[in-house]
Amino acid sequence: MIVVITREAEADLEQIGDFIALDNPLRAITFVQELVERCLALKDMARAFPLVPRYEHTGVRRRPFGEYLIFYRVGAEAVEVLHILNGTTHYEPLLFPDV
């Protein structure tokens, strides 16, 4: 199984890195690398993390890492990382706009 990081998730990573870099540029680089590593590790344990409560029917799962949540969907041949957001973000409108 492969992991695909969507453009939206890439933009999230950039924003996270930019925010952390305001205080600590070196940590911004390593933290974003750690987030990417957690995303890529999903190929071996994609179903290990729970479906998003109340939206189980969408197949979207979330993996926590520090203060962040990695939102993803498991397909037949790939794990698609949809967004990487701070846990305090109101994520429903971003992930489930039509639900």
VOKOLTOR-175779 format. One record per residue: residue in one letter; y, x, z of N, C-alpha, C in turn; residue number from 1. Coordinates in steps of 0.001 Angstrom, whole numbers, plus 524288, in hexadecimal, padded with zeros to 5 digits. Layout:
REM VOKOLTOR-175779
> A,Y,X,Z,Y,X,Z,Y,X,Z,NUM
...
This chain:
REM VOKOLTOR-175779
> M,7FB66,80353,80000,80000,80000,80000,804DC,80383,80000,1
> I,808C2,801DE,7FD2E,80DAD,804D2,7FCFC,811E4,801E2,8000C,2
> V,81607,804AB,8015F,81A7F,80250,80403,81F27,80296,80056,3
> V,8219A,7FE26,7FF89,82644,7FDC9,7FC48,82ADE,7FC77,7FFD1,4
> I,82ECB,7FFC6,7FFB4,83386,7FEC0,802C1,8378B,7FC61,7FF03,5
> T,838FF,7F786,7FFFB,83C8B,7F4BD,7FC7C,84208,7F717,7FCA7,6
> R,8452C,7F5A7,7F8DF,84AA7,7F764,7F8C8,84D8F,7F5A3,7FDAA,7
> E,84C5B,7F0E9,7FF69,84EE3,7EEDD,8041B,84D89,7F241,808DB,8
> A,8489C,7F3BC,8094D,846FA,7F711,80DAA,8495B,7FC85,80D30,9
> E,849C9,7FE84,80874,84C56,80390,807AC,85214,8034D,80956,10
> A,854A4,7FEFF,8080A,85A1C,7FE4A,809A7,85A7C,7FDF0,80F9C,11
> D,856A8,7FB56,81207,85691,7FB09,817BA,8561E,80085,81A12,12
> L,852A0,803B5,817E5,851EF,8090F,819D7,856FC,80C2F,8195D,13
> E,859AE,80B77,8150C,85E9C,80E3F,81449,862A7,80C92,8185D,14
> Q,862F8,80782,8195A,866AC,80589,81D41,86552,8076E,822BC,15
> I,86049,80782,823EF,85E92,8096F,8290D,8600E,80F31,829A5,16
> G,85EF0,81240,8259D,8604A,817CC,825BC,8661C,818A8,82644,17
> D,86933,815AF,8235D,86EE9,81632,823AC,870E6,814EA,82923,18
> F,86EB6,810E1,82B81,87068,80F48,830BC,86F28,81383,834C5,19
> I,86A64,81581,834AA,868D2,81987,8386C,86BE3,81E91,8377D,20
> A,86D07,81FB8,8328E,86FD1,8248F,83132,87555,824BD,8336E,21
> L,87789,8203C,834B0,87CBF,82031,8370D,87CD5,8234D,83C24,22
> D,87879,8231D,83EFD,87816,825EA,843F5,874D5,82AE3,8439E,23
> N,870D6,82ACA,84033,86D32,82F24,84017,86AC4,82FAE,83AA7,24
> P,86D40,8328E,83720,86B57,83309,831C0,865C7,83520,83157,25
> L,86454,838DB,83489,85F05,83AF3,8343B,85AFC,836EA,835E4,26
> R,85C2C,83401,839FD,8588B,82FF9,83BC0,8581C,82B9C,837BC,27
> A,85C42,82A8C,834F9,85C0D,82689,830E0,857DA,827E3,82CE3,28
> I,857B3,82CC6,82B4E,853D9,82E7C,8276D,84E56,82DEB,82992,29
> T,84D65,82FDC,82E4B,84817,82FA6,8306E,84668,82A0F,831AA,30
> F,84A12,826D2,8336E,848A5,82170,834B8,8472D,81E64,82FCF,31
> V,84A28,81F0D,82BB6,848D9,81C5F,826CF,84394,81E51,824CC,32
> Q,84289,82359,82553,83D6B,82567,823C3,8390B,822DF,826F1,33
> E,839EF,82236,82BFB,8360D,81FAC,82F50,83525,81A02,82DA6,34
> L,83953,81745,82C59,838C2,811E4,82A78,83592,811B8,82570,35
> V,836B2,8153E,821DA,833CD,8156A,81CE5,82E0C,816A2,81DF0,36
> E,82CFB,81A3F,82179,82791,81B7F,822DB,824BC,816B4,824F6,37
> R,82768,81399,82836,82503,80ED3,82A54,823EA,80AF2,825F1,38
> C,8276D,80AAD,8222F,8268D,8073E,81DB2,821C6,80907,81A9E,39
> L,82189,80E00,81969,81D38,81015,81642,817FD,80FA2,81914,40
> A,81805,80FDE,81E3B,81335,80F5D,82141,810E2,809DE,820EB,41
> L,813F3,8061C,81F33,81202,800C4,81EB5,80D80,8005A,81AD5,42
> K,80D0C,80415,8174C,808C7,803DE,8136F,80374,803F9,8160F,43
> D,80328,80660,81AA8,7FE34,806CE,81D67,7FD6A,802B1,821A3,44
> M,8018A,7FFCE,822EA,80112,7FBEF,8271C,804B2,7F74D,82636,45
> A,804C7,7F56C,82178,8087E,7F15E,81FEF,807F3,7EC54,82314,46
> R,80343,7EAF7,8247D,8027A,7E603,8274B,80280,7E6B1,82D3F,47
> A,803E0,7EB52,82F0F,803DD,7EC68,834B3,80875,7E9ED,83785,48
> F,80C76,7E876,834B6,8112D,7E660,83726,81197,7E08F,83607,49
> P,8141B,7DDA1,83994,81406,7D7ED,8393A,81782,7D5B8,834E8,50
> L,81603,7D111,83347,8195C,7CDFC,82FD7,81E27,7CC4A,832E8,51
> V,82276,7CB78,83027,82746,7C9C1,832BB,82673,7C430,834BF,52
> P,82731,7C358,839D3,82675,7BE1E,83C08,829D4,7BA03,83945,53
> R,827A7,7B56E,8389A,82A12,7B0F9,835F5,82A2D,7B190,8300D,54
> Y,82909,7B639,82E06,8291A,7B711,8285D,823F2,7B96B,8268A,55
> E,81FC7,7B848,82965,81AB1,7BA72,82822,8190D,7B934,82285,56
> H,81A86,7B49A,820AC,81902,7B2E6,81B6D,81B50,7B653,81713,57
> T,81F48,7B977,8184C,821AC,7BCDD,81454,81EC4,7C204,813BB,58
> G,81B75,7C34A,81795,81894,7C82C,81767,81BB9,7CCEC,81912,59
> V,82074,7CC23,81AFD,823BD,7D088,81C91,8222D,7D244,82210,60
> R,8216B,7D758,8229E,81FF2,7D9BD,82797,8245F,7DD3E,8296B,61
> R,8241B,7DEE0,82E5B,82816,7E276,8304F,82598,7E69D,833BE,62
> R,82783,7EB4F,832E8,825C6,7EFC3,83601,82A7F,7F1E7,838F0,63
> P,82A48,7F215,83E1C,82EAC,7F442,84108,82EA1,7FA34,840FF,64
> F,83343,7FC67,84128,833EB,80204,841EE,83929,802CB,8449F,65
> G,838FC,80442,84989,83DC9,804BA,84C8A,84095,7FF7D,84CA2,66
> E,8458A,7FF89,84B51,848AE,7FAC3,84B32,84853,7F7ED,845F6,67
> Y,84506,7F9CE,84276,844D3,7F7B7,83D2B,83FB9,7F4E0,83C1D,68
> L,83FF6,7F165,83843,83B63,7EE83,8367B,83AB3,7EF84,830AA,69
> I,835FB,7F0E7,82F36,83497,7F1A4,829BA,831ED,7EC9B,827FF,70
> F,83444,7E9DC,82459,8321C,7E4FB,8225B,82F5B,7E61B,81D3B,71
> Y,82A9B,7E41B,81CB2,82788,7E54F,81803,823A8,7E0F5,816D7,72
> R,82194,7E124,8121C,81DB3,7DD58,8105A,8191D,7E061,80E0D,73
> V,8146C,7DE9F,80F3D,80FBA,7E121,80D43,80DD8,7DE36,8086D,74
> G,80D65,7E11B,8041B,80B4D,7DEE3,7FF51,805CD,7E0D7,7FE5D,75
> A,803AB,7DF88,7F9DF,7FE56,7E11A,7F88F,7FDD5,7E703,7F801,76
> E,801DD,7E97E,7F5CC,80186,7EF1B,7F4C7,805FE,7F243,7F730,77
> A,809C1,7EF8F,7F992,80E4C,7F268,7FBA1,81080,7EFBF,80076,78
> V,812FA,7F2EC,803A6,81620,7F109,80808,81BC5,7F17B,80639,79
> E,81E98,7ED2C,80671,82403,7ED18,804AF,8279F,7ECD6,80972,80
> V,82A91,7F108,80A5C,82E4E,7F124,80EA8,83332,7EE48,80CC6,81
> L,8347F,7EA0A,80F6D,838B6,7E697,80DC3,83E02,7E823,8100E,82
> H,83E16,7E91E,8150F,842EA,7EA81,817D3,8418B,7EDB9,81C9F,83
> I,84547,7F0D3,81E5A,844E9,7F3B0,82345,84A00,7F28C,82626,84
> L,8498E,7EF9A,82A6C,84E37,7ED93,82CFF,84E23,7EEAF,832D4,85
> N,852C0,7EF0F,8350E,8533A,7EF6B,83AAF,850FC,7EA71,83D08,86
> G,84E40,7EAFB,84157,84BBF,7E678,843C7,84F79,7E23B,84584,87
> T,8547E,7E37A,8460A,85852,7DF85,8479D,85A8B,7DC81,84300,88
> T,85930,7DE1C,83E4A,85B2B,7DB86,83990,858B9,7D61C,838FD,89
> H,85BD5,7D258,83793,859DB,7CD1B,8365F,85763,7CD6E,830EF,90
> Y,85257,7CE7C,830C8,84FAD,7CFCB,82BE6,84DE6,7CB1F,828B5,91
> E,84D82,7C692,82AFB,84B6D,7C21F,82821,84E46,7C0EF,82305,92
> P,85376,7C0DC,822F4,8561D,7BFBB,81DF0,85512,7C3E0,819BD,93
> L,8543B,7C8B0,81B56,8531D,7CCD6,8178F,84D8A,7CC6A,81567,94
> L,849D5,7CB6D,818DA,8445A,7CB64,81746,8426A,7C616,8154F,95
> F,84494,7C1F4,81751,84294,7BCB4,81620,8470B,7B90D,81486,96
> P,849FC,7BA58,81088,84E89,7B713,80F32,84D19,7B193,80D55,97
> D,84872,7B0E9,80B3A,846F9,7ABDB,80909,84380,7A8A7,80CA5,98
> V,8425B,7AAC4,8113E,83EC2,7A80F,814C7,841D7,7A4CC,8189F,99
